[in-house]
Amino acid sequence: MRKTVFILLIFCALCSGCNRNQEGSESIPGQISETVPEGIVADFCHLFGLPLINYEPENDVVKRNENFAAILQRRGVDYRLIMNLTQKAGGVFDLRKLKAGNAYTLLYEPGSSLPSYMIYEENFRTHVCFSLTDSLLVTRSEFPLEIEEKSIEVTINSSLWQDLEDAGYNPLVANGLSEVYAWTVDFFGLQKGDSFRACYQAYMLNGKEVEAGPILASAFIRSGRSLMAYRFVQDSLPGYWDPDGVNLQRAFLKAPLKYSRISSGFSYARRHPITRVVRPHTGIDYAAPSGTPVMSIGEGVVVERTYTRGGGNTVKIKHNSVYATAYLHLSRFAKGLTVGKRVAQGEVIGYVGSTGLSTGPHLDFRVWKNGKPINPLTMESPPADPVHQENMDRFRTHIASYRSYLQPEYYEKLALRIIGLTGISFK
C-alpha cells in the first residue's frame, strides 16, 4: 500500500531550493538554466507546484536495462501517452540518459491506479518532472547551491585521496590540489610526511557539501619548506601564483593525466613484460583505469595520430623546435583529433587503454628534447607570465587574508621578532 506521507527529505530540499531562488542566490558556473513559461513557474513552486498532501507517492529506482516507457507501462500508463510525453521531453531531457540506480517518485491522486506525475532525480540537485495529465508537461529544475569557504590540513600517510577521507574531509579536494600544483609537484611521488594546507570553495545543498569548488589558497609542505599557491584573476582568467607573484603554471604540465601511479619508469635496460626482451623504455608508464582522459602537457601541433603493433593507438605532439611528446596505448582518440590540429595545454587528446603490446590499461608517456628521449620526471619547464606590476597591489591585498593560515609558523616567528625589537607584548 502506498503511504500518504511523502519523504520529508525530498520535500524540504525542493522547498528550500525554491526559497533560495526567490531570495536570489549566487549562480554557480555550469548551473542549468531552464526556460519555463511564467505560469508554469508559479504553478511549480514547491515540488513543481504540487500540493503534496493531495497525492500518494510511490518511490522507486530505475532498474538495470529499464527505460522510461517500461517504467510507466508497468504502472498501466497508455503507450500512446508515453510516446507523446517522450516527444515533449525532447528539448528538456534526453530519456536515453535515464540511469540505473537513480531514484524517481510517482504521484497518484487518491483512489487512482494511474500516476499523475513522475519525478526523476537526475542527480543530487537536478530533478525532471513529467506530467501525465492532459497538459503533458516536462520541466527540469536545478536547486541553487550555497557557497562556503572551507579549509583542510592533511599529512600524507598513504595517499592524498585516502588521507583526506580518513581525516573527514572531502576527498575530491585532491583533484583541485593536483590541478593547482600540476606544474610544480609530482603527485605520483608524494612522500610520507608531506602535508597540505588549503582553503577552498565548498558547494553546499541543505547544509551538506555536495561538490568541491576551486582551491583559493594552498601550501604544499615538505621538510619544513612550503610551496604556496594563491588563486588570482588576471586578464579575466583565473590562475595560481606564489606570494611573489610568480606563476605556478609552466610551459608543460607535470603529468598528462590526473591522479594515478607510475607502474614503470624511464630505463635503457628494461625487460619487456610480454616479449621478455631487455630493451630501452624511454618513457614513463602511468597505470590508470581504462577510459581515463589523457591531456597534452603543453600547447602544440599533432604530428602523428596512428596505430602501431607495439604502441597501439598513439598520438605525437610537437610543442616547439625543442620539445615533442608521445602518448601510447590509448583506447581511443579524442573526438576531432587530427594530424595538424593545434592543441592547448591540458586539452584531452585521448583516453587510457591497453592497445598494442600491453599487459593492462596504462599510458606510456614519452618526451623528446632536440630529438633525443629524456626522462619526463626530470624535465624542467619555464614559468608562464607573472602577476603584472600594475596588479601587484591588488594581488598582495587579496592574498593577505590567507597567508596566516598557510604559514602560521612564519607569522609566529615574525611576532616574536617584533616583540624582541620593540618590547611590545601581544596579550
N, C-alpha and C positions, 0 to 999 in steps of 0.2 A: 504493500500500500504506500502510495506517495504521501509524504509528510507535508503539511501546510506551512511548516516553519522553514524558511529559506536559510541557507548558510550565511551567518552573520558576517563572516569574513568578506565574502564577495560583496554583500550589500554595503558594508562600511567602506570598502575600497572604492566602489563605484560612486557612492555619495560624496566621499571626501574628495575624490578626483574632480567631481563636478563643482564642488565648492571652491577648490583651488583655481579652477578655470575662471569662475566668476570674479575671484579676487585678483586674477592676473598674475600668475607665477612666471618666473623666468623660463624662457624657452631653452630647450636642450638641443645641441647640434644633433641632427638626424631625426628629430621628433616628427612623427607623421602628422600632417595637417590635412584634414578631410574637409571637403566642401559639401555641406549638407544644407538643404533649404531651411530658412529660419523657422518655419512652422515645425519642422522635424526636430530642430534643436530644442524648442520649447517643450515638445512632447516627450523627448528622450532626455530628460534632465537627470534622473537617478535610475540606474539600471535601464537606460534607454527609455525613460519616462514611464515605465511600467509600475503601477501600484502593486507592489509585491504581495500585499495582503490579499489581493484578489486572485492570486494564481497559486497553483500547486506545482512545485518544482520536481523535476526528476534529474538527478545528477549522474553523469557517466563519463567515460573516457573513450576516445577513439581507439578501436581495436586494430590490431595488425591486419593490413590488407583491406580495411574497411573504408569506404568512400562516403561522400556526402549523401548520395542517393540511397545507399544501403542503410544508413542510419535512420533516415526518415521513412523509407519503405517498411522497415522493421516496426515502426510505430503506426503503420496504416495510412500514411500520407499518400495521396494520389500521385501517380508517376508524372502526369501532365503538369501538376502544380510544381513538382520538384524541378522539371525541365524549365518551366517559366522562371522559377526562382534562380536556377543556375544561370540563365541568361542575364537576369538582373544583377547577379554578383559579378559579372564580367569586368566592370570598371572599378570595382571596390576591393575584391579579394579573389585570388586565384584558388579555386576549390581543389586543385590538384596538390596544393601545399598543406592540406589537412594532415597533421602529424599524429601517428600512433602514439598513445600515451597522453596526449593533450586533453584537458577536461572540457566538457560542454554541459550546458544546462538546458533542459526543455521545460517550458512553462505551459501549463494546462489551465484552462478555465475550469472552475469546479463542476464536476459531473461530466466533463467532456473526455472522450477517449483519444482525441486528436490534439497534438500540441499546437499552440498558437504562435509560439516563438521558440527559436533555438539560438542560444548564445554560446559562441565558441571562443575559448581562451587561446588566442594565437600565441601569446607569451605572457610574462608576468604583468605587463602593463597594457597590452592591446587586446581588445575583445571585438568580435564581429557578431552583430545581431541580425538574424534572419526572421522577418515577419512572415508567418504562414497564413495570415489573414488575407482579406481581399486586397489590401494595399500592396502586398508582396514587396516590402522594402528590405534593402540590405544596407546596413550602416556599420561603419568601423570607427571605434573610439580608442584613443590613447590617453591614459591618465598622465598628467604632468608630473615630473619628478622634482623633488626638492633637492637643493644643493647644500651639502655640509662640508666643511673643511675638517679633515681628519689627519692624524699623524700616526706613524708607525716607527718602531725601533726594534730591530731584529738582528741577532747574531747567527751567522751561518754555522750549522751543526751537521746537517745532511745535505739539503738543497734549499735554495731560496724559497721555492714554492711551498715545500713541506714545512720549513721553519716558520713561515708566515702563518700557515694554517695552524700549526702547533701553538703559536703564540696568541691565537684568537683573532688574527687579522684576516682580511680578505686576501686570499692567495693570488687573485687576479692583479693585485698591485705589482707582482713580479713582472708582468708583461709591460707595465708602464715604466718600471725601472730599467728593464732591458732596452726599451726604446730611448730613454734618456742617455744611457751610457753605451749605446750601440757602437759608438765610435772609439770609446776610450777604455772600456772594461771588458775583459774576456769572461763572459758569463759561463763558459764551459770550463773555466779554470778557477772558479771561486774556491777559496781555501777555508778550512775550518778556522773560526775566529774572526774572519772578515765580518763586517757589520754594515747595516744601512740605517740611516735616519731619513725620514721623508715626510712631507706634508702633501696631501693630495685632495682632489675634489671627489667626494662620495655622492652618488646619486641615490636618493632615498625615496621609498614609497611606503607611506604609512608607518614611518619610523624605522623601517628596515632597509639596510643597504642592499641594493639590487644591482648596482653597477659601479665599477671603479673608474673615475674620470681621470683627467690628466694629472701628472705629477707637477706640483707647484714649486717645490724646492726639495733638494735631497743631498745627502752626503754619503759617499762610499768610504768606509774607514778600513784601512789595512795597516797593521804595525804602527798604529798611532798617527798615521798620516791620512788626511781627509781630501777627497776629491769631491768638491761641491758643485752643484748644478742648480741654476735658477731659471724658471720659465719666464720668458720676457717676449713681448710682441714688438718686433721691429719691422718697419716697412710692411705693416699689416699682416706679417707672418710670425707665428709663434716659434720659438726656438729655445735652446738651453745654453747658458753661458756660465763661466766660473765667476768668482767675486770680482775679478779684474776686468770682466767684460770679454774674455777670450771665448770664442765659440767652441762648444764641445763637439759640434759636428765636424767631421773630417771629409776629405775628398772621397774616402772609402769607408763603408761600414765595416765593423769588426768581424761580422759573420753574415752569411747570406740567408739565414733563417733564424727564427726565434726559438729560443729555449729548447735545446736538445742536448746531446752529449757527443763527444768525439769518440768514435769507435776505432779509428786507425789514424796514425799521424804521418807526417812527412818523412820519407825514408828513401835512401838509394839502394837498400837491400832488404826488401820485404818479401816474404814468401806469400805468393798469391793464394787466397783461401780456396780457390777452385782448381786452378792449374797446378798448384804446389810448386811452381817455378819461382825461384828467387829473382826478383827484378825490381827496378826503382818504382816507388809510388810517390810521385811528385805532387801530392795533394793532401787534403785533409778530408777524412770521411766523417760526416755527421750522421749519426743514427737518429732517425726520426720516423714517426708514423707515416705510412703511405698517404699521399694527398696533402702533406704539409706544404704551404706556399714557400717557394724559393724566390728570393729577391736579388736583383742586381746590386752589387755592393757599391756601385758608382754609376754616374752618367756615362753613356757610351753608345756605340752602334753595334747591332747584332751582325756578326760577320759569318756565323755558322748556325744553322738550325738543322740538325741531321740525326741519323741513326747509325751507330757503328756496332759491330759484333761485341766489342769489349765494353764500350761506354754506354751503350743503349742510346736513349734519347738524350742528345747533347746540345747545349747552347754555348756559343763562344761570343764574348763581347770585347770589342776593342775600345778602351776608355780614352786613350790618348796615344802619343807617339812612344810612350814608355811602357804602359801597363795594358795587359789583357787578362781576362778571366774566363774560365770554363766551368760548366755545371753539368755533371754527368748522372746517368741512371734515372732520369726523370720519368715519371709515369706518363706525363703528358705535358705539352707546351701550353703556355698561356694563350688565351684567345687573342687572335690578331697579331701574334708574334711572327714576324717575317724577317728574312735577311735584308739588311739595310735600314731597319727600323731603329730610331733613336729612342733609347730607354732612359728613364730617370733613376736616380739613386733611390733604392727601396721599392722600385716597381716590380711586381710579381712577373716572373718570366716563365715559370713552370711549377711543377709540383713533385715532391719526393716520390720516388718509385723504386723499382728493382729491375729495370730493363737492362739488357746486355748481360755480361758476366758478373752476376751479383748473387750474394747469399741471402739477402734480405733488404728491406727498404732502407735506403740511406742516400745521402748526397755526397758525391765525390767532387770536391771543390778545388780548383787549381788556379794559380796565378803565375803570370809570366812578367818579368821585368826586362825590358830590352831583349825580348826573345828567349830569355833563359828562365826556367822554372825556379820559383822561390817559395819558401815556406810562408803560407798565408798568415800564420800566427805571429811571425816576426816582422811582418811588413809594416813600415811606418807610413803615415799619411799626414799631409799638411792640414792645418785647420782652415775652416771657412771664415767668412768675414766676421770681425769682432763687433762689439757694440759701437756704433758710430759715436764720435766725440760729442755731437750735438744731443745725443740721447743719454749720456753718461749720468747726468744729474738725476734724471727720471729713473734710470736703472738703479742707482745707489739707494734712492728713496724706496724703490719697490722692494729691494732685497733686504732692507734693514730689519724688517719685522721677522724675517725667517732666520737670520744669522745666529741669534742667541740660542735657538733650538738646535740648529745644525752643529754649532760649535760651542757648547756650554763650557768646555774646558778652557777655550780661548778667552771667553769673557770672564771666567773666574780668575784667570791669571792677570787679565787687564785690570780688574777691580783691585786685586792685591797690589798691583804696581801703582795704581793711583793712590791707594792708602799709604803706601810706602813713600811716595813722593810728596804727598800733601798732608798726611796725618789725619785725613778725613776718614771716619769710620762709618760704614753703612749699616746702621742698626735700625 
